[in-house]
Amino acid sequence: MAEVLVLVEQAGGEVKKVTLELLTAAARLGEPSAVWTGPGAEGGRERLAEYGAARVYVADAADLADYVVAPKAELLAQLVADKSPAAVLVAGTAEGKEIAARLAVKTDSGVLTDAVDVTAGEDGAPVAEHANFGGAMTVHAKVSKGTPILAVRPNAIAAVPAAGAAELVPVSFTASDGAKAAKVTEYVVAEKGERPDLTEAQIVVSGGRGTGSADGFKIIEDLADALGAAVGASRAVTDAGWYPHAFQVGQTGKTVSPQLYVAVGISGAIQHRAGMQTSKTIVAVNKDAEAPIFEIADYGVVGDLFTVVPQLIEEISKRK
């Protein structure tokens, strides 16, 4: 069975959720092999093994910690030449897509970005699924040249545990002078609030135009706090300046796939649905019974959010 390389996304040795999703996708194509850059591989090994990594290629050279994306692309190109994998999977983040593009040029291979699913075709080659035009059209694509390189959108594929050996395999690597043109001069740890990270959260409460104002949007935070959830917002809210753009859910914002997604005062335009429609359970609150969000909601409440949400918070409080 051919190897499938998965570039690990990690912070301080903690494996990010998207990597576990990539390992699940890789197992559909062949034998998952994780690629760890920088220190901390020993600490992340158990997590990678839990989700099926057969081995972990570890390159902890300073070149990978002190510089940005170029050395990682060179490392992957080296592994592609040495291991001849069936495919290379990276996270569909800004950094991941840049690495994918650089790797495609270095290996003279095809690249597919923003994939929302990955399967094996009849010939065993990777087939990427894309949700185009805000999810209105589904497209399936294959790479016709070189080693398939796929950038998969975070939260698009459910991570499934599958035991693996996760054998640590050291890799000797030295970045070229060209890859060192841009150097990291400082790392700043972002301050985290008490709420979970939006893309990692199991419960997300999002508010839309129906909240009416920045003050009105505070009711979304109250409901999120009652549920121990992350806060999301529609594009209309962030464009109006009621909430920061970093919390936008949708085609041009974050993609989330929590166990529970609560859409409050959100009409459910295609752009927003593209970023949350893979959520396991969707609850919608909107005073417009014809709102498109109800087409994909598992449970819907037709009513004024400023009447419904306080009652919901009260009931949640009683059960704590």
Secondary structure by P-SEA (a helix, b strand, c coil): cbbbbbbbbbccccccaaaaaaaaaaaaccbbbbbbcccccccaaaaaaaaccccccccccccccccccaaaaaaaaaaaacccccbbbbcccaaaaaaaaaaaaaacbbbbcccccccccccccbbbbbbcccccbbbbbbbccccbbbbcccccbbbbbbbcccbbbbbbbbbcccccccccccccccccccccccccccbbbbbcccccccccaaaaaaaaaaacbbbbbcaaaaaacccccccccccccccccccbbbbccccccaaaaaacccccbbbbbcccccccccccccccccccccccaaaaaaaaaaac
